[in-house]
């Protein structure tokens, strides 16, 4: 069980948590025992069940400790199954959490939610989905970060060595806009049924804007959009271009841009292939910028070698902009995406002796 702290009141408790560096720098909800117990109940699992180990300090992530993070982040109990699934995902060895937490790069986990959990939590998937004003998005992503701080032990300048950090290190969580997308939901390409809920997590930089003005009467519209997206993926200052193109890249198409590509007869696999083949940079161009950091082979150098690692999904408002999330391209497993099923409906009411329910 987690150790209990004591304070005169919630204001004093908040200052105690700030002083102990247990927050992300913003005020948190005080994780009192009743609040944590209610969150644990929403997960439908024993409090002491071990979900995994979080680096870099090797903290053991139990359901109760993750519930503490969820309470502090401001999550409603309904959100807790998503938080648990996201924690399971980053505890997978393939995610390289210890290395990701300790790198000097500005990487942060992007949490993508698919399936019925989107509606169950009220996750935003359209305008401003990665910005302020969306409680579920903000608090689920923040809960994951607080777990990474307090269970994984990543604190700036000590074990989190990011040179600049990133706003995405506060929270970076979203749902795919499955209803507006002309593509099948992302999680169905990972082996899940459409009616299942799943979370996909990938370490990324903050989103890079992609400006594109489509024209339905232009037969080259899809071609131009692919070239524009590929140019952003192959940014010559990015790790993706310099470090071998082994990592995942996330391409978040707005609904208009997604329809431009599917109207041209492209499915997700075709979009992935086209982007991977176009997102290349001449070796001479990269050598002129960073002579000692060319780790790939061939010429031109691809930003993504495996098309399957280009994660393509639809989200955001319609209009001029889509976004690309570059990645880190390091760690033993090369900064790949991981995913986990979200299990809903596990919670139950437990009767008390006085006739009430818990």
C-alpha positions as a Markdown table, in Angstrom:
| # | Residue | x | y | z |
|---|---|---|---|---|
| 1 | Unk | 0.0 | 0.0 | 0.0 |
| 2 | Unk | 1.1 | 3.6 | -0.6 |
| 3 | Unk | 2.5 | 5.6 | 2.3 |
| 4 | Unk | 0.1 | 8.1 | 3.8 |
| 5 | Unk | 1.1 | 11.7 | 4.4 |
| 6 | Unk | -0.6 | 14.1 | 6.8 |
| 7 | Unk | -1.3 | 17.8 | 6.7 |
| 8 | Unk | -3.4 | 20.3 | 8.6 |
| 9 | Unk | -5.7 | 21.0 | 5.6 |
| 10 | Unk | -5.8 | 20.7 | 1.8 |
| 11 | Unk | -3.9 | 23.9 | 1.3 |
| 12 | Unk | -1.1 | 22.7 | 3.4 |
| 13 | Unk | -1.2 | 19.3 | 1.7 |
| 14 | Unk | -0.8 | 21.0 | -1.7 |
| 15 | Unk | 2.2 | 22.9 | -0.6 |
| 16 | Unk | 3.7 | 19.8 | 0.9 |
| 17 | Unk | 3.3 | 18.0 | -2.5 |
| 18 | Unk | 4.8 | 20.9 | -4.3 |
| 19 | Unk | 7.7 | 21.0 | -1.9 |
| 20 | Unk | 8.3 | 17.2 | -2.4 |
| 21 | Unk | 8.3 | 17.7 | -6.2 |
| 22 | Unk | 5.4 | 15.4 | -6.5 |
| 23 | Unk | 3.5 | 17.7 | -8.9 |
| 24 | Unk | 4.0 | 18.9 | -12.4 |
| 25 | Unk | 4.2 | 22.5 | -11.2 |
| 26 | Unk | 0.5 | 23.1 | -11.3 |
| 27 | Unk | -2.0 | 22.6 | -8.4 |
| 28 | Unk | -3.3 | 19.1 | -8.0 |
| 29 | Unk | -6.3 | 17.5 | -6.4 |
| 30 | Unk | -5.2 | 16.1 | -3.0 |
| 31 | Unk | -5.2 | 12.3 | -3.2 |
| 32 | Unk | -7.0 | 11.6 | 0.1 |
| 33 | Unk | -7.7 | 7.9 | 1.0 |
| 34 | Unk | -11.4 | 8.1 | 0.0 |
| 35 | Unk | -10.7 | 9.7 | -3.3 |
| 36 | Unk | -8.0 | 7.1 | -4.2 |
| 37 | Unk | -10.2 | 4.2 | -3.0 |
| 38 | Unk | -13.0 | 5.4 | -5.3 |
| 39 | Unk | -10.6 | 5.6 | -8.2 |
| 40 | Unk | -9.3 | 2.1 | -7.6 |
| 41 | Unk | -12.9 | 0.8 | -7.5 |
| 42 | Unk | -13.5 | 2.3 | -10.9 |
| 43 | Unk | -10.7 | 0.2 | -12.3 |
| 44 | Unk | -12.3 | -3.0 | -11.0 |
| 45 | Unk | -8.9 | -4.4 | -10.0 |
| 46 | Unk | -7.1 | -5.0 | -6.7 |
| 47 | Unk | -5.3 | -2.0 | -5.4 |
| 48 | Unk | -2.0 | -3.9 | -5.0 |
| 49 | Unk | -2.1 | -5.4 | -8.5 |
| 50 | Unk | 1.2 | -4.6 | -10.3 |
| 51 | Unk | 0.7 | -3.0 | -13.7 |
| 52 | Unk | 4.4 | -2.8 | -14.5 |
| 53 | Unk | 7.7 | -1.1 | -13.7 |
| 54 | Unk | 8.4 | 2.6 | -14.5 |
| 55 | Unk | 11.8 | 3.9 | -15.3 |
| 56 | Unk | 14.2 | 5.5 | -14.9 |
| 57 | Unk | 14.1 | 4.7 | -11.2 |
| 58 | Unk | 12.3 | 1.4 | -11.5 |
| 59 | Unk | 9.2 | 2.3 | -9.5 |
| 60 | Unk | 6.5 | -0.4 | -9.2 |
| 61 | Unk | 3.3 | 0.8 | -10.7 |
| 62 | Unk | 0.4 | -0.7 | -8.8 |
| 63 | Unk | -3.3 | 0.1 | -9.4 |
| 64 | Unk | -3.4 | 2.2 | -6.2 |
| 65 | Unk | -0.3 | 4.3 | -7.1 |
| 66 | Unk | -1.7 | 4.9 | -10.6 |
| 67 | Unk | -5.0 | 5.9 | -8.9 |
| 68 | Unk | -3.2 | 8.4 | -6.8 |
| 69 | Unk | -1.8 | 10.0 | -10.0 |
| 70 | Unk | -5.3 | 10.0 | -11.6 |
| 71 | Unk | -6.8 | 11.7 | -8.6 |
| 72 | Unk | -4.1 | 14.3 | -8.5 |
| 73 | Unk | -4.6 | 15.0 | -12.2 |
| 74 | Unk | -8.3 | 15.7 | -11.8 |
| 75 | Unk | -9.6 | 12.5 | -13.5 |
| 76 | Unk | -13.2 | 11.4 | -13.0 |
| 77 | Unk | -13.4 | 7.7 | -12.1 |
| 78 | Unk | -14.8 | 7.0 | -15.5 |
| 79 | Unk | -11.5 | 7.9 | -17.0 |
| 80 | Unk | -9.5 | 5.5 | -14.9 |
| 81 | Unk | -9.6 | 2.5 | -17.3 |
| 82 | Unk | -8.0 | 4.6 | -20.0 |
| 83 | Unk | -5.3 | 5.7 | -17.5 |
| 84 | Unk | -4.6 | 2.1 | -16.5 |
| 85 | Unk | -4.3 | 1.0 | -20.2 |
| 86 | Unk | -2.0 | 3.9 | -21.0 |
| 87 | Unk | 0.2 | 2.9 | -18.0 |
| 88 | Unk | 0.3 | -0.7 | -19.1 |
| 89 | Unk | 1.3 | 0.5 | -22.6 |
| 90 | Unk | 4.3 | 2.6 | -21.4 |
| 91 | Unk | 5.4 | -0.2 | -19.1 |
| 92 | Unk | 5.9 | -2.5 | -22.1 |
| 93 | Unk | 9.6 | -3.1 | -22.7 |
| 94 | Unk | 9.2 | -2.0 | -26.3 |
| 95 | Unk | 8.3 | 1.6 | -25.2 |
| 96 | Unk | 11.8 | 2.1 | -23.7 |
| 97 | Unk | 10.4 | 4.3 | -20.9 |
| 98 | Unk | 13.6 | 4.6 | -18.9 |
| 99 | Unk | 15.5 | 5.8 | -21.9 |
| 100 | Unk | 12.7 | 8.1 | -23.0 |
| 101 | Unk | 12.4 | 9.7 | -19.6 |
| 102 | Unk | 16.1 | 10.3 | -19.4 |
| 103 | Unk | 16.9 | 11.6 | -22.9 |
| 104 | Unk | 17.9 | 15.2 | -23.6 |
| 105 | Unk | 15.3 | 15.2 | -26.4 |
| 106 | Unk | 11.9 | 16.9 | -26.0 |
| 107 | Unk | 9.9 | 13.7 | -26.3 |
| 108 | Unk | 6.6 | 13.0 | -24.5 |
| 109 | Unk | 4.0 | 10.3 | -24.8 |
| 110 | Unk | 1.0 | 11.0 | -27.1 |
| 111 | Unk | -2.0 | 9.0 | -26.0 |
| 112 | Unk | -4.5 | 8.1 | -28.8 |
| 113 | Unk | -7.9 | 6.6 | -27.7 |
| 114 | Unk | -10.1 | 4.6 | -30.0 |
| 115 | Unk | -13.4 | 2.7 | -29.6 |
| 116 | Unk | -16.3 | 3.1 | -27.2 |
| 117 | Unk | -14.0 | 4.5 | -24.5 |
| 118 | Unk | -13.9 | 7.8 | -26.5 |
| 119 | Unk | -17.6 | 8.5 | -25.7 |
| 120 | Unk | -17.5 | 6.9 | -22.3 |
| 121 | Unk | -14.9 | 9.4 | -21.2 |
| 122 | Unk | -16.1 | 12.3 | -23.3 |
| 123 | Unk | -12.8 | 12.7 | -25.0 |
| 124 | Unk | -12.4 | 15.5 | -27.5 |
| 125 | Unk | -11.5 | 14.6 | -31.1 |
| 126 | Unk | -12.3 | 17.8 | -33.0 |
| 127 | Unk | -11.4 | 21.5 | -32.7 |
| 128 | Unk | -8.7 | 22.2 | -30.1 |
| 129 | Unk | -8.4 | 18.5 | -29.0 |
| 130 | Unk | -4.8 | 18.9 | -27.8 |
| 131 | Unk | -5.5 | 22.3 | -26.2 |
| 132 | Unk | -7.3 | 23.7 | -23.1 |
| 133 | Unk | -10.9 | 23.2 | -22.3 |
| 134 | Unk | -11.2 | 19.4 | -22.5 |
| 135 | Unk | -11.2 | 17.8 | -19.1 |
| 136 | Unk | -10.9 | 14.2 | -20.1 |
| 137 | Unk | -8.1 | 14.8 | -22.6 |
| 138 | Unk | -6.2 | 17.1 | -20.2 |
| 139 | Unk | -6.6 | 14.9 | -17.0 |
| 140 | Unk | -5.9 | 11.5 | -18.6 |
| 141 | Unk | -2.7 | 12.7 | -20.2 |
| 142 | Unk | -1.7 | 14.5 | -17.0 |
| 143 | Unk | -2.3 | 11.4 | -14.9 |
| 144 | Unk | 0.1 | 9.5 | -17.1 |
| 145 | Unk | 2.7 | 12.2 | -16.6 |
| 146 | Unk | 2.2 | 12.4 | -12.8 |
| 147 | Unk | 2.7 | 8.6 | -12.7 |
| 148 | Unk | 5.9 | 9.0 | -14.8 |
| 149 | Unk | 7.1 | 11.6 | -12.2 |
| 150 | Unk | 6.1 | 9.9 | -9.0 |
| 151 | Unk | 6.4 | 6.2 | -9.9 |
| 152 | Unk | 9.0 | 6.5 | -12.6 |
| 153 | Unk | 11.0 | 9.1 | -10.8 |
| 154 | Unk | 11.6 | 11.5 | -13.7 |
| 155 | Unk | 12.3 | 15.0 | -12.5 |
| 156 | Unk | 13.8 | 17.8 | -14.6 |
| 157 | Unk | 17.6 | 18.1 | -14.3 |
| 158 | Unk | 18.0 | 14.9 | -12.3 |
| 159 | Unk | 16.6 | 11.9 | -14.1 |
| 160 | Unk | 14.6 | 13.8 | -16.8 |
| 161 | Unk | 17.4 | 15.4 | -18.8 |
| 162 | Unk | 15.3 | 17.0 | -21.6 |
| 163 | Unk | 17.2 | 20.2 | -22.6 |
| 164 | Unk | 14.1 | 22.3 | -23.1 |
| 165 | Unk | 11.2 | 20.1 | -22.1 |
| 166 | Unk | 7.9 | 20.4 | -23.9 |
| 167 | Unk | 4.3 | 21.6 | -23.2 |
| 168 | Unk | 3.4 | 18.0 | -24.2 |
| 169 | Unk | 5.1 | 16.9 | -21.0 |
| 170 | Unk | 2.1 | 18.3 | -19.1 |
| 171 | Unk | -0.5 | 16.3 | -21.1 |
| 172 | Unk | -0.9 | 15.0 | -24.6 |
| 173 | Unk | -4.0 | 12.9 | -25.0 |
| 174 | Unk | -6.7 | 12.7 | -27.7 |
| 175 | Unk | -9.4 | 10.6 | -29.3 |
| 176 | Unk | -9.5 | 9.8 | -33.0 |
| 177 | Unk | -12.5 | 11.4 | -34.9 |
| 178 | Unk | -13.9 | 8.0 | -36.0 |
| 179 | Unk | -17.2 | 9.4 | -37.1 |
| 180 | Unk | -15.7 | 12.0 | -39.5 |
| 181 | Unk | -12.9 | 9.9 | -40.8 |
| 182 | Unk | -13.1 | 8.3 | -44.2 |
| 183 | Unk | -10.5 | 5.8 | -42.9 |
| 184 | Unk | -11.2 | 2.8 | -40.6 |
| 185 | Unk | -10.3 | 3.6 | -36.9 |
| 186 | Unk | -6.6 | 3.4 | -36.2 |
| 187 | Unk | -6.9 | 0.6 | -33.7 |
| 188 | Unk | -8.4 | -1.7 | -36.3 |
| 189 | Unk | -5.1 | -1.6 | -38.1 |
| 190 | Unk | -3.5 | -2.9 | -34.9 |
| 191 | Unk | -5.6 | -6.0 | -34.6 |
| 192 | Unk | -8.6 | -4.7 | -32.6 |
| 193 | Unk | -12.2 | -4.9 | -33.6 |
| 194 | Unk | -14.0 | -1.6 | -34.2 |
| 195 | Unk | -16.2 | -2.2 | -31.2 |
| 196 | Unk | -13.3 | -2.7 | -28.9 |
| 197 | Unk | -11.5 | 0.1 | -27.0 |
| 198 | Unk | -7.8 | 0.6 | -27.2 |
| 199 | Unk | -5.1 | 3.1 | -26.4 |
| 200 | Unk | -2.0 | 3.7 | -28.6 |
| 201 | Unk | 0.9 | 5.5 | -27.1 |
| 202 | Unk | 4.0 | 6.8 | -29.0 |
| 203 | Unk | 6.8 | 9.1 | -27.9 |
| 204 | Unk | 6.6 | 12.3 | -30.0 |
| 205 | Unk | 7.6 | 15.9 | -30.2 |
| 206 | Unk | 4.8 | 18.5 | -30.0 |
| 207 | Unk | 2.8 | 18.7 | -33.2 |
| 208 | Unk | 4.2 | 20.4 | -36.3 |
| 209 | Unk | 1.6 | 22.2 | -38.4 |
| 210 | Unk | 1.1 | 21.2 | -42.0 |
| 211 | Unk | -0.5 | 24.0 | -44.1 |
| 212 | Unk | -2.4 | 22.8 | -47.2 |
| 213 | Unk | -5.1 | 24.4 | -49.4 |
| 214 | Unk | -7.0 | 21.7 | -51.2 |
| 215 | Unk | -8.9 | 22.1 | -54.4 |
| 216 | Unk | -11.5 | 19.5 | -55.4 |
| 217 | Unk | -11.1 | 20.4 | -59.1 |
| 218 | Unk | -7.3 | 19.9 | -59.0 |
| 219 | Unk | -6.5 | 16.3 | -60.1 |
| 220 | Unk | -3.1 | 16.7 | -58.5 |
| 221 | Unk | -4.6 | 17.7 | -55.1 |
| 222 | Unk | -3.8 | 14.4 | -53.3 |
| 223 | Unk | -0.3 | 14.4 | -54.8 |
| 224 | Unk | 0.4 | 17.9 | -53.5 |
| 225 | Unk | -0.9 | 17.0 | -50.1 |
| 226 | Unk | 1.3 | 13.9 | -49.9 |
| 227 | Unk | 4.3 | 16.0 | -50.9 |
| 228 | Unk | 3.5 | 18.6 | -48.2 |
| 229 | Unk | 3.1 | 16.1 | -45.4 |
| 230 | Unk | 6.2 | 14.2 | -46.5 |
| 231 | Unk | 8.2 | 17.5 | -46.4 |
| 232 | Unk | 7.3 | 18.1 | -42.8 |
| 233 | Unk | 8.0 | 14.4 | -41.8 |
| 234 | Unk | 11.5 | 14.8 | -43.5 |
| 235 | Unk | 12.3 | 18.1 | -41.7 |
| 236 | Unk | 16.1 | 18.2 | -42.1 |
| 237 | Unk | 16.6 | 19.3 | -38.5 |
| 238 | Unk | 14.7 | 16.4 | -37.0 |
| 239 | Unk | 15.9 | 13.2 | -35.4 |
| 240 | Unk | 13.8 | 11.2 | -37.9 |
| 241 | Unk | 15.9 | 12.5 | -40.8 |
| 242 | Unk | 19.3 | 12.1 | -39.1 |
| 243 | Unk | 19.0 | 9.0 | -36.9 |
| 244 | Unk | 18.0 | 6.4 | -39.5 |
| 245 | Unk | 14.3 | 6.6 | -39.8 |
| 246 | Unk | 13.6 | 3.7 | -37.5 |
| 247 | Unk | 10.9 | 5.3 | -35.3 |
| 248 | Unk | 7.2 | 5.9 | -35.6 |
| 249 | Unk | 5.8 | 9.1 | -36.9 |
| 250 | Unk | 2.2 | 10.3 | -36.3 |
| 251 | Unk | 0.3 | 12.0 | -39.1 |
| 252 | Unk | -3.0 | 13.5 | -37.8 |
| 253 | Unk | -5.1 | 14.5 | -40.8 |
| 254 | Unk | -8.0 | 16.9 | -40.4 |
| 255 | Unk | -11.2 | 15.5 | -41.9 |
| 256 | Unk | -10.9 | 17.6 | -45.1 |
| 257 | Unk | -7.4 | 16.4 | -45.8 |
| 258 | Unk | -8.3 | 12.8 | -45.1 |
| 259 | Unk | -11.0 | 13.0 | -47.7 |
| 260 | Unk | -8.6 | 14.4 | -50.2 |
| 261 | Unk | -6.5 | 11.3 | -50.0 |
| 262 | Unk | -9.3 | 8.7 | -49.8 |
| 263 | Unk | -11.1 | 10.4 | -52.8 |
| 264 | Unk | -7.9 | 9.7 | -54.8 |
| 265 | Unk | -8.3 | 6.0 | -54.0 |
| 266 | Unk | -5.8 | 5.8 | -51.2 |
| 267 | Unk | -6.4 | 3.6 | -48.1 |
| 268 | Unk | -4.3 | 3.8 | -44.9 |
| 269 | Unk | -1.7 | 1.4 | -46.2 |
| 270 | Unk | -1.3 | 3.3 | -49.4 |
| 271 | Unk | -1.0 | 6.6 | -47.6 |
| 272 | Unk | 1.6 | 5.1 | -45.4 |
| 273 | Unk | 3.6 | 3.8 | -48.3 |
| 274 | Unk | 3.4 | 7.1 | -50.2 |
| 275 | Unk | 4.5 | 9.1 | -47.2 |
| 276 | Unk | 7.4 | 6.8 | -46.4 |
| 277 | Unk | 8.7 | 6.8 | -50.0 |
| 278 | Unk | 8.5 | 10.6 | -50.3 |
| 279 | Unk | 9.8 | 11.6 | -46.8 |
| 280 | Unk | 13.5 | 11.5 | -47.8 |
| 281 | Unk | 16.4 | 13.9 | -47.8 |
| 282 | Unk | 19.6 | 13.9 | -49.9 |
| 283 | Unk | 22.5 | 12.7 | -47.9 |
| 284 | Unk | 24.5 | 15.7 | -49.0 |
| 285 | Unk | 21.9 | 18.0 | -47.5 |
| 286 | Unk | 22.0 | 16.4 | -44.1 |
| 287 | Unk | 25.8 | 16.0 | -44.1 |
| 288 | Unk | 26.1 | 19.8 | -44.7 |
| 289 | Unk | 24.0 | 20.4 | -41.6 |
| 290 | Unk | 25.3 | 17.7 | -39.2 |
| 291 | Unk | 28.4 | 16.0 | -40.4 |
| 292 | Unk | 28.7 | 13.5 | -37.4 |
| 293 | Unk | 25.0 | 12.5 | -37.0 |
| 294 | Unk | 24.1 | 10.5 | -40.1 |
| 295 | Unk | 23.2 | 7.0 | -38.9 |
| 296 | Unk | 21.2 | 5.7 | -41.9 |
| 297 | Unk | 22.4 | 4.1 | -45.1 |
| 298 | Unk | 21.8 | 4.9 | -48.7 |
| 299 | Unk | 21.0 | 8.1 | -50.5 |
| 300 | Unk | 18.6 | 9.8 | -50.1 |
| 301 | Unk | 18.0 | 9.0 | -46.4 |
| 302 | Unk | 14.4 | 8.1 | -45.4 |
| 303 | Unk | 12.8 | 9.7 | -42.4 |
| 304 | Unk | 10.7 | 6.5 | -42.0 |
| 305 | Unk | 12.0 | 3.2 | -43.3 |
| 306 | Unk | 9.0 | 1.1 | -42.5 |
| 307 | Unk | 5.7 | 2.5 | -43.9 |
| 308 | Unk | 3.8 | 0.7 | -41.1 |
| 309 | Unk | 5.4 | 3.0 | -38.6 |
| 310 | Unk | 3.7 | 6.0 | -40.1 |
| 311 | Unk | 0.6 | 6.2 | -37.9 |
| 312 | Unk | -2.2 | 7.8 | -39.9 |
| 313 | Unk | -5.4 | 9.0 | -38.2 |
| 314 | Unk | -8.1 | 11.6 | -38.5 |
| 315 | Unk | -8.8 | 14.3 | -35.8 |
| 316 | Unk | -9.1 | 18.0 | -35.4 |
| 317 | Unk | -11.3 | 20.6 | -37.0 |
| 318 | Unk | -11.8 | 20.9 | -40.7 |
| 319 | Unk | -9.7 | 23.5 | -42.6 |
| 320 | Unk | -6.2 | 24.3 | -43.7 |
| 321 | Unk | -4.1 | 22.5 | -41.2 |
| 322 | Unk | -3.1 | 18.9 | -40.4 |
| 323 | Unk | -0.2 | 18.0 | -38.1 |
| 324 | Unk | 2.8 | 15.8 | -38.0 |
| 325 | Unk | 4.4 | 14.5 | -34.8 |
| 326 | Unk | 8.1 | 13.8 | -35.3 |
| 327 | Unk | 9.7 | 11.4 | -32.9 |
| 328 | Unk | 13.0 | 10.6 | -31.1 |
| 329 | Unk | 14.3 | 7.6 | -33.0 |
| 330 | Unk | 16.4 | 6.2 | -30.2 |
| 331 | Unk | 16.3 | 3.7 | -27.4 |
| 332 | Unk | 16.9 | -0.1 | -27.7 |
| 333 | Unk | 13.6 | -0.6 | -29.6 |
| 334 | Unk | 13.8 | 2.6 | -31.7 |
| 335 | Unk | 10.9 | 4.7 | -30.4 |
| 336 | Unk | 8.0 | 2.5 | -31.6 |
| 337 | Unk | 4.3 | 2.9 | -30.9 |
| 338 | Unk | 2.7 | 0.5 | -28.3 |
| 339 | Unk | -0.9 | -0.2 | -27.6 |
| 340 | Unk | -3.2 | -1.9 | -25.1 |
| 341 | Unk | -6.9 | -2.8 | -24.8 |
| 342 | Unk | -9.0 | -0.6 | -22.6 |
| 343 | Unk | -11.3 | -2.7 | -20.4 |
| 344 | Unk | -14.5 | -0.9 | -19.6 |
| 345 | Unk | -17.3 | -1.9 | -17.1 |
| 346 | Unk | -15.0 | -3.6 | -14.6 |
| 347 | Unk | -16.2 | -1.5 | -11.6 |
| 348 | Unk | -19.0 | -2.7 | -9.4 |
| 349 | Unk | -20.9 | -1.3 | -6.4 |
| 350 | Unk | -19.8 | -2.9 | -3.1 |
| 351 | Unk | -22.5 | -2.9 | -0.4 |
| 352 | Unk | -21.6 | -1.6 | 3.1 |
| 353 | Unk | -23.1 | -3.0 | 6.3 |
| 354 | Unk | -25.2 | 0.1 | 6.8 |
| 355 | Unk | -27.0 | -0.5 | 3.5 |
| 356 | Unk | -25.1 | 2.1 | 1.5 |
| 357 | Unk | -22.9 | 1.4 | -1.5 |
| 358 | Unk | -19.3 | 2.1 | -2.3 |
